[in-house]
Amino acid sequence: MKITRFAQSCLRIETKGKRILIDPGYNLYDDSYPRNEWSDIDVLLVTHKHPDHCHLDALREIIKNPKTQFYTTQEVADAYPELNPKIVKAGDVLALGGVTVEVVKAVHGWAQTSKGGIRIHENVGYVVDDGVCRAYQTSDTVAFDHDLKCDVIFLPSVSYGKILDGEMAVFAKKTGARLVIPVHYENQKNPIDFERVKRQVGIALGAQGLNYQFLRIGEGITV
């Protein structure tokens, strides 16, 4: 399984001849992505409707490819009816030709800034399983009790200015993941001190004995 990280929480997973794209957002978006890095996508997954995970312009271009299967929540479909996605909910399992995708619970954090039309009422995560590796995109979630297992977990590192804490590190530890890849720290509207994020995330994950690796935008890793 090859994983390539893009800005904020966007991931491209390539395995078993499939190209899977999760949460293409507007942060540091380049108009060339749908023609290049995000082209020829077999499966498109969106966790929730916030534009840093769900960039309408990108989605319009990606789904022009007739082979692309687009899955997301009812709330995203209601917000963007023109996209006509296939609806999923926590507990669903997608069989995608040698790869399965488990749709799992996610609990979006609350902040006053998320009130009104951008408040999230429906949010999911995805576990991509190729039979060798299980990769878990948690989405924007706070910690909750779970029995999820994975090999690689993508963990939101900054939410509304709050840097990943010990509670989220324990959440990751419980999955049994052998690698944590931090995501969600490139919000253009609220820029952060990346060196500070690296230090604090490292302290929280290190306290749980977790291995972690930050990936640059466009950098890939084979797991």
NUZAVEX-805058 format. One record per residue: chain; residue number from 0; x, y, z of N, C-alpha, C in turn; residue in three letters. Coordinates in steps of 0.1 Angstrom, whole numbers. Each point is the difference from the previous one (the first is absolute). Layout:
// NUZAVEX-805058
+------+------+-------+-------+-------+-------+-------+-------+-------+-------+-------+-------+
! sese ! sevo !  n_xx !  n_yy !  n_zz ! ca_xx ! ca_yy ! ca_zz !  c_xx !  c_yy !  c_zz ! dokol !
+------+------+-------+-------+-------+-------+-------+-------+-------+-------+-------+-------+
!    A !  NUM !     X !     Y !     Z !     X !     Y !     Z !     X !     Y !     Z !   ala !
...
+------+------+-------+-------+-------+-------+-------+-------+-------+-------+-------+-------+
***
This chain:
// NUZAVEX-805058
+------+------+-------+-------+-------+-------+-------+-------+-------+-------+-------+-------+
! sese ! sevo !  n_xx !  n_yy !  n_zz ! ca_xx ! ca_yy ! ca_zz !  c_xx !  c_yy !  c_zz ! dokol !
+------+------+-------+-------+-------+-------+-------+-------+-------+-------+-------+-------+
!    A !    0 !     8 !   -12 !     0 !    -8 !    12 !     0 !     9 !    12 !     0 !   met !
!    A !    1 !    -3 !     9 !   -10 !     8 !    13 !     0 !   -10 !    11 !     4 !   lys !
!    A !    2 !     4 !     8 !     9 !    -8 !    11 !     5 !     8 !    13 !    -3 !   ile !
!    A !    3 !    -7 !    10 !    -6 !     5 !    13 !    -3 !    -9 !    10 !     7 !   thr !
!    A !    4 !     7 !     9 !     8 !    -8 !    10 !     7 !     0 !    14 !    -7 !   arg !
!    A !    5 !   -12 !     6 !     0 !    -1 !    14 !    -6 !    -4 !     9 !    12 !   phe !
!    A !    6 !    -3 !    12 !    -3 !    -3 !    10 !    11 !   -12 !    -4 !     8 !   ala !
!    A !    7 !     1 !     4 !    13 !   -10 !    -2 !    10 !    -2 !   -15 !     2 !   gln !
!    A !    8 !   -11 !    -6 !    -5 !    -2 !   -14 !     3 !    -2 !    -8 !   -12 !   ser !
!    A !    9 !     5 !     5 !   -12 !    -2 !    -8 !   -12 !    10 !   -11 !    -2 !   cys !
!    A !   10 !    -4 !   -12 !    -3 !     9 !   -11 !    -2 !    -4 !    -7 !   -13 !   leu !
!    A !   11 !    11 !    -4 !    -7 !    -2 !    -9 !   -12 !     6 !   -14 !     4 !   arg !
!    A !   12 !    -8 !   -10 !    -1 !     4 !   -14 !     3 !     0 !    -8 !   -12 !   ile !
!    A !   13 !    11 !    -6 !    -4 !     1 !    -9 !   -11 !     3 !   -14 !     4 !   glu !
!    A !   14 !    -8 !    -9 !    -4 !     2 !   -14 !     4 !    -9 !    -9 !    -9 !   thr !
!    A !   15 !     4 !   -12 !    -3 !    -8 !   -10 !    -7 !    -5 !     6 !   -13 !   lys !
!    A !   16 !     7 !     9 !    -6 !    -4 !     6 !   -13 !   -10 !    11 !     2 !   gly !
!    A !   17 !    -3 !     4 !    12 !   -10 !    10 !     2 !     6 !    13 !     5 !   lys !
!    A !   18 !    -5 !    11 !    -5 !     4 !    13 !     5 !   -12 !     6 !     8 !   arg !
!    A !   19 !     2 !     2 !    13 !   -10 !     5 !     9 !     4 !    13 !     5 !   ile !
!    A !   20 !    -9 !    10 !    -1 !     2 !    14 !     5 !    -9 !     3 !    11 !   leu !
!    A !   21 !     5 !     5 !    11 !    -8 !     3 !    12 !     1 !    15 !     3 !   ile !
!    A !   22 !   -11 !     7 !     1 !    -1 !    14 !     5 !     9 !    10 !    -7 !   asp !
!    A !   23 !    -2 !     1 !   -13 !     7 !    11 !    -7 !    -6 !    14 !     4 !   pro !
!    A !   24 !     8 !     8 !     6 !    -6 !    13 !     5 !     7 !    12 !    -7 !   gly !
!    A !   25 !    -4 !    12 !     4 !     4 !    12 !    -6 !    13 !     6 !     5 !   tyr !
!    A !   26 !     5 !    -5 !    11 !    12 !     6 !     5 !    12 !    -4 !    -9 !   asn !
!    A !   27 !     7 !    11 !    -4 !    12 !    -2 !    -9 !    -4 !    -7 !   -12 !   leu !
!    A !   28 !   -12 !     1 !    -5 !    -5 !    -7 !   -12 !     7 !     5 !   -12 !   tyr !
!    A !   29 !     3 !    -8 !   -10 !     5 !     4 !   -12 !    -9 !    -5 !   -11 !   asp !
!    A !   30 !    -4 !     9 !   -10 !    -9 !    -4 !   -10 !     5 !   -12 !    -9 !   asp !
!    A !   31 !    12 !    -3 !     1 !     6 !   -11 !    -8 !    -3 !   -13 !     6 !   ser !
!    A !   32 !    -4 !    -1 !    13 !    -1 !   -13 !     7 !    -9 !    -9 !    -7 !   tyr !
!    A !   33 !   -13 !     4 !    -4 !    -9 !   -10 !    -6 !     6 !    -6 !   -13 !   pro !
!    A !   34 !     9 !     7 !    -7 !     6 !    -5 !   -12 !    12 !    -8 !     2 !   arg !
!    A !   35 !     6 !     1 !    12 !    13 !    -6 !     3 !    -1 !    -9 !    12 !   asn !
!    A !   36 !     4 !     6 !    11 !     0 !    -8 !    13 !   -13 !    -7 !     3 !   glu !
!    A !   37 !   -11 !     6 !    -3 !   -13 !    -5 !     4 !    -8 !    -5 !   -12 !   trp !
!    A !   38 !     8 !    -4 !   -11 !    -7 !    -5 !   -12 !    -2 !   -15 !     1 !   ser !
!    A !   39 !    -9 !    -6 !    -9 !    -2 !   -14 !    -1 !    -3 !    -7 !    13 !   asp !
!    A !   40 !    -9 !     7 !     8 !    -4 !    -5 !    13 !   -11 !   -11 !    -1 !   ile !
!    A !   41 !     3 !   -12 !     6 !   -11 !   -10 !     0 !   -10 !     2 !    11 !   asp !
!    A !   42 !     4 !     4 !    12 !    -9 !     2 !    11 !     3 !    13 !     7 !   val !
!    A !   43 !   -10 !     8 !     1 !     1 !    13 !     7 !    -9 !     0 !    12 !   leu !
!    A !   44 !     7 !     3 !    12 !    -7 !     0 !    13 !     1 !    13 !     6 !   leu !
!    A !   45 !   -11 !     5 !     6 !     0 !    13 !     7 !    -7 !    -3 !    14 !   val !
!    A !   46 !     7 !     5 !    10 !    -5 !    -3 !    14 !   -11 !     9 !     5 !   thr !
!    A !   47 !     1 !    13 !    -4 !   -10 !    10 !     4 !     1 !    12 !    -9 !   his !
!    A !   48 !   -10 !    10 !     2 !    -2 !    10 !    -9 !     9 !    12 !     1 !   lys !
!    A !   49 !     9 !     2 !    10 !     8 !    11 !     1 !     9 !     1 !   -12 !   his !
!    A !   50 !     2 !    12 !    -6 !     7 !     2 !   -12 !    15 !    -4 !     0 !   pro !
!    A !   51 !     6 !    -1 !    12 !    14 !    -4 !     1 !     1 !   -15 !    -2 !   asp !
!    A !   52 !   -12 !    -7 !    -1 !     0 !   -14 !    -3 !    -8 !    -3 !   -12 !   his !
!    A !   53 !    -8 !    10 !    -5 !   -10 !    -2 !   -10 !     0 !    12 !    -9 !   cys !
!    A !   54 !     9 !     1 !    -9 !     2 !    12 !    -9 !    -9 !    -2 !   -12 !   his !
!    A !   55 !   -10 !     7 !    -2 !   -10 !    -2 !   -10 !     6 !     0 !   -14 !   leu !
!    A !   56 !     9 !    10 !    -3 !     6 !     1 !   -13 !     8 !   -13 !    -4 !   asp !
!    A !   57 !     7 !    -5 !    10 !     8 !   -12 !    -2 !    -9 !   -12 !    -2 !   ala !
!    A !   58 !   -10 !    -1 !     8 !    -9 !   -11 !    -1 !    -7 !     0 !   -14 !   leu !
!    A !   59 !    -5 !    11 !    -5 !    -6 !     1 !   -13 !     9 !    -6 !   -11 !   arg !
!    A !   60 !    13 !     4 !     1 !     9 !    -5 !   -10 !     3 !   -15 !     1 !   glu !
!    A !   61 !     2 !    -4 !    12 !     4 !   -14 !     2 !   -11 !   -10 !    -5 !   ile !
!    A !   62 !   -13 !     3 !     4 !   -11 !    -9 !    -4 !    -4 !     1 !   -14 !   ile !
!    A !   63 !     7 !     9 !    -8 !    -3 !    -1 !   -15 !     5 !   -13 !    -6 !   lys !
!    A !   64 !     9 !    -6 !     7 !     5 !   -13 !    -5 !   -11 !   -11 !     3 !   asn !
!    A !   65 !    -6 !    -6 !   -10 !   -11 !    -9 !     3 !     3 !   -12 !     8 !   pro !
!    A !   66 !    13 !    -4 !     2 !     4 !   -11 !     8 !     0 !     3 !    15 !   lys !
!    A !   67 !     1 !    13 !     3 !     1 !     4 !    14 !   -13 !    -3 !     8 !   thr !
!    A !   68 !     2 !    -8 !    11 !   -11 !    -2 !     9 !     1 !     9 !    12 !   gln !
!    A !   69 !   -10 !     8 !     2 !     1 !    11 !    11 !    -9 !    -4 !    11 !   phe !
!    A !   70 !     5 !    -1 !    12 !    -7 !    -4 !    12 !     1 !    11 !    11 !   tyr !
!    A !   71 !   -11 !     4 !     6 !     1 !     9 !    11 !   -13 !     0 !     8 !   thr !
!    A !   72 !    -2 !     9 !     9 !   -11 !     0 !     9 !   -12 !     7 !    -6 !   thr !
!    A !   73 !   -12 !    -3 !     6 !   -12 !     7 !    -5 !     1 !    15 !     2 !   gln !
!    A !   74 !     7 !     4 !    11 !     1 !    15 !     2 !     8 !     6 !   -11 !   glu !
!    A !   75 !    11 !    -6 !    -5 !     7 !     6 !   -12 !    -9 !     0 !   -12 !   val !
!    A !   76 !    -7 !   -11 !    -2 !    -9 !    -1 !   -12 !   -10 !    11 !     1 !   ala !
!    A !   77 !    -6 !     3 !    11 !   -10 !    11 !     2 !     6 !    13 !    -3 !   asp !
!    A !   78 !    13 !     2 !     4 !     7 !    13 !    -1 !     3 !     2 !   -15 !   ala !
!    A !   79 !     4 !   -10 !    -7 !     4 !     1 !   -14 !    -7 !   -10 !    -9 !   tyr !
!    A !   80 !   -13 !     1 !    -2 !    -8 !   -10 !    -7 !     4 !    -2 !   -14 !   pro !
!    A !   81 !     7 !     9 !    -6 !     4 !    -2 !   -14 !    11 !   -11 !    -2 !   glu !
!    A !   82 !     6 !    -3 !    11 !    11 !   -11 !     0 !    -6 !   -14 !    -1 !   leu !
!    A !   83 !   -12 !    -2 !     5 !    -7 !   -13 !    -1 !     9 !   -12 !     4 !   asn !
!    A !   84 !     5 !     1 !    13 !     8 !   -11 !     5 !    -8 !   -12 !     4 !   pro !
!    A !   85 !     7 !   -11 !     3 !    -5 !   -12 !     6 !     1 !     3 !    15 !   lys !
!    A !   86 !   -11 !    -2 !     8 !    -1 !     3 !    14 !     5 !   -11 !     8 !   ile !
!    A !   87 !     8 !     3 !    10 !     5 !   -10 !    10 !    -2 !     5 !    14 !   val !
!    A !   88 !     0 !    -9 !     9 !    -1 !     4 !    15 !     9 !   -10 !     8 !   lys !
!    A !   89 !     3 !     4 !    12 !     8 !    -8 !     8 !    -6 !   -14 !     1 !   ala !
!    A !   90 !     9 !   -10 !    -1 !    -4 !   -14 !     0 !    -1 !    -7 !   -14 !   gly !
!    A !   91 !     0 !     9 !   -10 !     0 !    -6 !   -14 !    14 !    -5 !    -3 !   asp !
!    A !   92 !     1 !   -10 !    -9 !    12 !    -5 !    -5 !    -1 !    -1 !   -15 !   val !
!    A !   93 !    10 !     6 !    -7 !     0 !     1 !   -15 !    10 !   -11 !    -5 !   leu !
!    A !   94 !    -4 !    -8 !    -9 !     9 !   -10 !    -6 !     3 !     5 !   -14 !   ala !
!    A !   95 !    13 !     3 !    -2 !     5 !     8 !   -11 !    11 !    -8 !    -8 !   leu !
!    A !   96 !    -3 !   -12 !    -4 !    10 !    -7 !    -8 !    13 !    -3 !     7 !   gly !
!    A !   97 !     0 !    -8 !    10 !    12 !    -3 !     7 !     4 !     9 !    12 !   gly !
!    A !   98 !    -8 !    11 !     1 !     2 !    10 !    10 !   -14 !     2 !     7 !   val !
!    A !   99 !     0 !     0 !    13 !   -12 !     4 !     7 !     2 !    13 !     7 !   thr !
!    A !  100 !   -11 !     8 !     1 !     0 !    12 !     8 !   -11 !    -1 !    10 !   val !
!    A !  101 !     4 !     1 !    13 !    -9 !     0 !    11 !    -4 !    14 !     3 !   glu !
!    A !  102 !   -12 !     3 !     1 !    -5 !    14 !     4 !    -2 !    -1 !    15 !   val !
!    A !  103 !     7 !     9 !     7 !     0 !    -1 !    15 !    -5 !    14 !     6 !   val !
!    A !  104 !    -2 !    -1 !    12 !    -5 !    11 !     8 !    11 !    11 !     1 !   lys !
!    A !  105 !    -4 !    13 !     0 !     8 !    11 !     3 !    -8 !    10 !     7 !   ala !
!    A !  106 !     5 !     7 !     9 !    -7 !    11 !     8 !     7 !    13 !    -2 !   val !
!    A !  107 !    -6 !     8 !    -9 !     7 !    13 !    -3 !     0 !     9 !    13 !   his !
!    A !  108 !    11 !     6 !     2 !     1 !     9 !    12 !    -9 !    12 !    -2 !   gly !
!    A !  109 !    -4 !     6 !    11 !    -8 !    12 !    -1 !     7 !    12 !     4 !   trp !
!    A !  110 !    -2 !    11 !    -7 !     5 !    13 !     4 !   -10 !    10 !    -5 !   ala !
!    A !  111 !    -1 !    12 !     7 !    -9 !    10 !    -4 !     1 !     4 !   -14 !   gln !
!    A !  112 !    12 !    -1 !    -6 !     3 !     4 !   -14 !    -7 !    -9 !    -9 !   thr !
!    A !  113 !    -4 !   -12 !     4 !    -7 !   -10 !    -9 !   -15 !     1 !     1 !   ser !
!    A !  114 !    -6 !    10 !     5 !   -14 !     1 !     1 !    -6 !     3 !   -13 !   lys !
!    A !  115 !   -13 !    -1 !    -1 !    -8 !     3 !   -12 !     2 !   -10 !   -11 !   gly !
!    A !  116 !     1 !     5 !   -12 !     1 !    -8 !   -12 !    12 !   -10 !    -1 !   gly !
!    A !  117 !    10 !     4 !     7 !    12 !    -9 !    -1 !     1 !   -10 !    12 !   ile !
!    A !  118 !    -9 !     0 !     9 !     0 !    -9 !    11 !    -2 !   -14 !    -5 !   arg !
!    A !  119 !     8 !   -10 !     5 !     0 !   -13 !    -5 !    -9 !    -9 !     9 !   ile !
!    A !  120 !   -10 !    -6 !    -6 !    -9 !    -9 !     6 !     2 !   -15 !    -3 !   his !
!    A !  121 !     7 !    -2 !   -11 !     3 !   -13 !    -5 !    15 !    -1 !    -5 !   glu !
!    A !  122 !     7 !    -9 !     6 !    15 !    -1 !    -3 !     3 !   -14 !     1 !   asn !
!    A !  123 !     9 !    -5 !    -9 !     4 !   -14 !     0 !    15 !     0 !    -2 !   val !
!    A !  124 !     6 !   -12 !     4 !    14 !    -3 !    -3 !     0 !   -12 !   -10 !   gly !
!    A !  125 !    12 !    -3 !    -6 !     1 !   -11 !    -9 !    12 !    -9 !     4 !   tyr !
!    A !  126 !    -2 !   -13 !     0 !    12 !    -9 !     1 !     1 !    -7 !   -13 !   val !
!    A !  127 !    11 !     2 !    -7 !     3 !    -6 !   -13 !     9 !   -13 !     3 !   val !
!    A !  128 !    -5 !   -11 !    -5 !     6 !   -13 !     4 !     3 !    -8 !   -13 !   asp !
!    A !  129 !    13 !    -2 !    -3 !     3 !    -8 !   -13 !     4 !   -14 !     4 !   asp !
!    A !  130 !    -2 !    -4 !    12 !     4 !   -14 !     4 !    13 !    -1 !     6 !   gly !
!    A !  131 !     8 !    11 !    -2 !    14 !     0 !     6 !     1 !    11 !    10 !   val !
!    A !  132 !    -6 !    12 !    -4 !     1 !    12 !     9 !   -14 !     6 !     1 !   cys !
!    A !  133 !    -2 !     5 !    12 !   -13 !     7 !     3 !     4 !    14 !     3 !   arg !
!    A !  134 !    -5 !     9 !    -8 !     3 !    15 !     2 !   -13 !     7 !     4 !   ala !
!    A !  135 !     1 !     7 !    11 !   -12 !     6 !     6 !     0 !    15 !    -1 !   tyr !
!    A !  136 !    -8 !     6 !    -8 !    -2 !    15 !    -1 !   -11 !     3 !    11 !   gln !
!    A !  137 !     4 !     7 !    10 !    -9 !     2 !    12 !   -10 !    11 !    -3 !   thr !
!    A !  138 !     3 !     9 !   -10 !    -7 !    12 !    -2 !     2 !    10 !    12 !   ser !
!    A !  139 !    -7 !    11 !     0 !     1 !     9 !    11 !    -8 !    -6 !    12 !   asp !
!    A !  140 !     7 !    -6 !     9 !    -8 !    -6 !    11 !     7 !     3 !    13 !   thr !
!    A !  141 !    -9 !     0 !    10 !     5 !     0 !    14 !     1 !   -15 !     4 !   val !
!    A !  142 !     7 !    -3 !    11 !     2 !   -13 !     5 !   -14 !    -6 !     4 !   ala !
!    A !  143 !    -2 !   -13 !    -3 !   -12 !    -7 !     5 !     4 !   -14 !     3 !   phe !
!    A !  144 !    -7 !    -7 !     8 !     2 !   -14 !     2 !    -2 !    -9 !   -12 !   asp !
!    A !  145 !     9 !    -9 !    -3 !    -1 !    -7 !   -13 !     8 !   -14 !     1 !   his !
!    A !  146 !    -3 !    -8 !    -9 !     8 !   -13 !    -1 !     6 !    -1 !   -14 !   asp !
!    A !  147 !     3 !    11 !    -7 !     5 !     0 !   -13 !    15 !    -4 !     0 !   leu !
!    A !  148 !     4 !    -7 !   -10 !    14 !    -4 !    -2 !     6 !     4 !   -13 !   lys !
!    A !  149 !    12 !     4 !    -1 !     6 !     4 !   -12 !    16 !    -2 !     1 !   cys !
!    A !  150 !     6 !     2 !   -11 !    15 !     0 !    -1 !     5 !    14 !    -1 !   asp !
!    A !  151 !    -7 !     8 !    -7 !     4 !    14 !    -2 !   -13 !     9 !     4 !   val !
!    A !  152 !     3 !    11 !     7 !   -12 !     8 !     4 !     4 !    15 !    -4 !   ile !
!    A !  153 !    -9 !     7 !    -5 !     2 !    14 !    -4 !    -8 !     8 !    11 !   phe !
!    A !  154 !     8 !     8 !     7 !    -6 !     6 !    12 !     0 !    16 !    -1 !   leu !
!    A !  155 !   -12 !     6 !     1 !     0 !    15 !     0 !     8 !     6 !    11 !   pro !
!    A !  156 !     9 !     9 !    -5 !    10 !     5 !    10 !    -4 !    14 !     5 !   ser !
!    A !  157 !    -8 !     8 !    -8 !    -4 !    13 !     5 !   -14 !     2 !    -4 !   val !
!    A !  158 !    -9 !     2 !    11 !   -14 !     3 !    -3 !    -4 !    13 !     8 !   ser !
!    A !  159 !    -4 !    10 !    -7 !    -4 !    13 !     6 !    11 !     5 !     9 !   tyr !
!    A !  160 !    13 !    -2 !    -4 !    11 !     6 !     7 !     5 !   -10 !    11 !   gly !
!    A !  161 !    -7 !   -11 !     3 !     4 !    -9 !    10 !     9 !   -11 !    -6 !   lys !
!    A !  162 !    12 !    -1 !     6 !     9 !   -10 !    -6 !    -3 !   -14 !     7 !   ile !
!    A !  163 !     2 !   -10 !    -8 !    -2 !   -14 !     4 !     5 !    -2 !    15 !   leu !
!    A !  164 !    -9 !    -6 !     8 !     4 !    -2 !    14 !     1 !   -15 !     4 !   asp !
!    A !  165 !     2 !    -2 !    13 !     2 !   -13 !     5 !   -12 !    -9 !    -3 !   gly !
!    A !  166 !   -13 !     5 !     1 !   -12 !    -7 !    -2 !     0 !    -6 !   -14 !   glu !
!    A !  167 !     3 !     8 !   -10 !     0 !    -5 !   -14 !    12 !   -10 !    -2 !   met !
!    A !  168 !    11 !     1 !     7 !    11 !    -9 !    -1 !    -5 !   -14 !     6 !   ala !
!    A !  169 !    -7 !     0 !    11 !    -5 !   -12 !     5 !   -10 !    -6 !    -9 !   val !
!    A !  170 !    -8 !     8 !    -7 !   -10 !    -5 !   -10 !     8 !    -8 !   -11 !   phe !
!    A !  171 !    11 !     6 !    -5 !     8 !    -6 !   -10 !     7 !   -13 !     5 !   ala !
!    A !  172 !     5 !     1 !    13 !     6 !   -12 !     6 !    -9 !   -12 !     0 !   lys !
!    A !  173 !   -13 !     2 !     3 !    -9 !   -11 !     1 !    -2 !    -7 !   -13 !   lys !
!    A !  174 !     2 !     6 !   -11 !    -1 !    -6 !   -13 !    10 !   -11 !    -3 !   thr !
!    A !  175 !    11 !     1 !     7 !    12 !    -9 !    -3 !     8 !     4 !   -12 !   gly !
!    A !  176 !    -2 !    13 !    -4 !     7 !     5 !   -12 !    15 !    -1 !     2 !   ala !
!    A !  177 !     8 !    -4 !   -10 !    14 !     0 !     1 !     6 !    13 !    -5 !   arg !
!    A !  178 !    -9 !     8 !    -7 !     5 !    13 !    -5 !   -11 !    10 !     1 !   leu !
!    A !  179 !     3 !    12 !     5 !   -10 !    12 !     0 !     5 !    10 !   -10 !   val !
!    A !  180 !    -8 !     4 !    -9 !     3 !    11 !    -9 !    -9 !    12 !     4 !   ile !
!    A !  181 !     6 !    10 !     5 !    -8 !    12 !     4 !    -5 !     7 !   -13 !   pro !
!    A !  182 !   -12 !     5 !     1 !    -6 !     8 !   -11 !    -7 !    12 !     6 !   val !
!    A !  183 !    -7 !     8 !    -8 !    -9 !    11 !     4 !     8 !    11 !     8 !   his !
!    A !  184 !    10 !     6 !    -6 !     7 !    11 !     6 !     4 !    11 !   -10 !   tyr !
!    A !  185 !    -8 !     1 !   -11 !     4 !     9 !   -11 !   -12 !     9 !    -3 !   glu !
!    A !  186 !    -7 !     6 !    10 !   -11 !     8 !    -2 !     5 !    14 !    -4 !   asn !
!    A !  187 !    -3 !     5 !   -12 !     5 !    13 !    -5 !    -6 !    11 !     8 !   gln !
!    A !  188 !   -13 !    -2 !     5 !    -6 !    11 !     7 !     5 !     2 !    15 !   lys !
!    A !  189 !     6 !   -11 !     5 !     5 !     0 !    13 !    14 !    -7 !     0 !   asn !
!    A !  190 !    10 !     7 !    -5 !    14 !    -6 !    -1 !     5 !    -2 !    14 !   pro !
!    A !  191 !     8 !   -11 !     0 !     6 !    -4 !    13 !    15 !    -1 !    -1 !   ile !
!    A !  192 !     6 !    -1 !    12 !    15 !    -2 !     1 !     2 !   -15 !    -2 !   asp !
!    A !  193 !     5 !    -4 !   -12 !     2 !   -14 !    -2 !    10 !    -6 !     9 !   phe !
!    A !  194 !    11 !     7 !     3 !    10 !    -6 !     9 !    -6 !    -3 !    14 !   glu !
!    A !  195 !    -9 !     9 !     5 !    -7 !    -2 !    13 !    -9 !   -12 !    -1 !   arg !
!    A !  196 !    -7 !    -1 !   -12 !    -9 !   -12 !    -1 !     8 !   -13 !     0 !   val !
!    A !  197 !    11 !     0 !    -7 !     9 !   -12 !     0 !     4 !    -4 !    14 !   lys !
!    A !  198 !     4 !    10 !     8 !     5 !    -3 !    13 !   -11 !    -5 !     9 !   arg !
!    A !  199 !   -12 !     6 !     0 !   -11 !    -4 !     9 !    -6 !   -13 !    -4 !   gln !
!    A !  200 !    -1 !    -2 !   -14 !    -5 !   -13 !    -4 !    10 !   -11 !     3 !   val !
!    A !  201 !    13 !     3 !    -1 !    10 !   -10 !     3 !     0 !    -4 !    15 !   gly !
!    A !  202 !    -2 !    10 !     8 !    -1 !    -3 !    15 !   -12 !    -9 !     3 !   ile !
!    A !  203 !   -12 !     4 !    -6 !   -12 !    -8 !     3 !     1 !   -14 !    -5 !   ala !
!    A !  204 !     5 !    -2 !   -12 !     1 !   -13 !    -6 !    11 !    -8 !     6 !   leu !
!    A !  205 !    11 !     6 !     3 !    11 !    -6 !     6 !    -3 !    -6 !    14 !   gly !
!    A !  206 !    -9 !     7 !     7 !    -3 !    -4 !    14 !    -8 !   -13 !    -1 !   ala !
!    A !  207 !    -6 !    -3 !   -11 !    -7 !   -13 !    -2 !     9 !   -10 !    -8 !   gln !
!    A !  208 !    12 !     3 !    -2 !     9 !    -9 !    -7 !    -4 !    -2 !   -15 !   gly !
!    A !  209 !    -6 !     9 !    -6 !    -5 !    -1 !   -14 !    11 !     5 !    -9 !   leu !
!    A !  210 !     2 !    -7 !   -11 !     8 !     5 !   -11 !    -8 !     9 !    -9 !   asn !
!    A !  211 !     6 !    11 !    -4 !    -7 !     9 !    -9 !     9 !     6 !   -10 !   tyr !
!    A !  212 !    -6 !     5 !   -11 !     8 !     6 !   -11 !    -8 !    11 !    -6 !   gln !
!    A !  213 !     5 !    12 !    -1 !    -6 !    11 !    -7 !     4 !    -1 !   -15 !   phe !
!    A !  214 !   -10 !     2 !    -9 !     3 !    -1 !   -14 !    -3 !    14 !    -6 !   leu !
!    A !  215 !    10 !     4 !    -9 !    -2 !    13 !    -7 !   -12 !    -2 !   -10 !   arg !
!    A !  216 !    -5 !    11 !    -5 !   -10 !     0 !   -10 !     5 !    -7 !   -13 !   ile !
!    A !  217 !    -6 !   -10 !    -4 !     4 !    -7 !   -12 !    10 !   -12 !     3 !   gly !
!    A !  218 !     4 !    -1 !    13 !     9 !   -11 !     3 !    -8 !   -13 !     2 !   glu !
!    A !  219 !     6 !   -11 !    -5 !    -6 !   -13 !     2 !     8 !    -9 !     8 !   gly !
!    A !  220 !    -7 !   -10 !     5 !     6 !   -11 !     9 !    -6 !   -13 !    -4 !   ile !
!    A !  221 !     8 !   -10 !     0 !    -5 !   -14 !    -3 !    -1 !    -8 !    13 !   thr !
!    A !  222 !   -11 !    -5 !     4 !    -2 !    -7 !    12 !    -5 !   -14 !    -2 !   val !
+------+------+-------+-------+-------+-------+-------+-------+-------+-------+-------+-------+
***
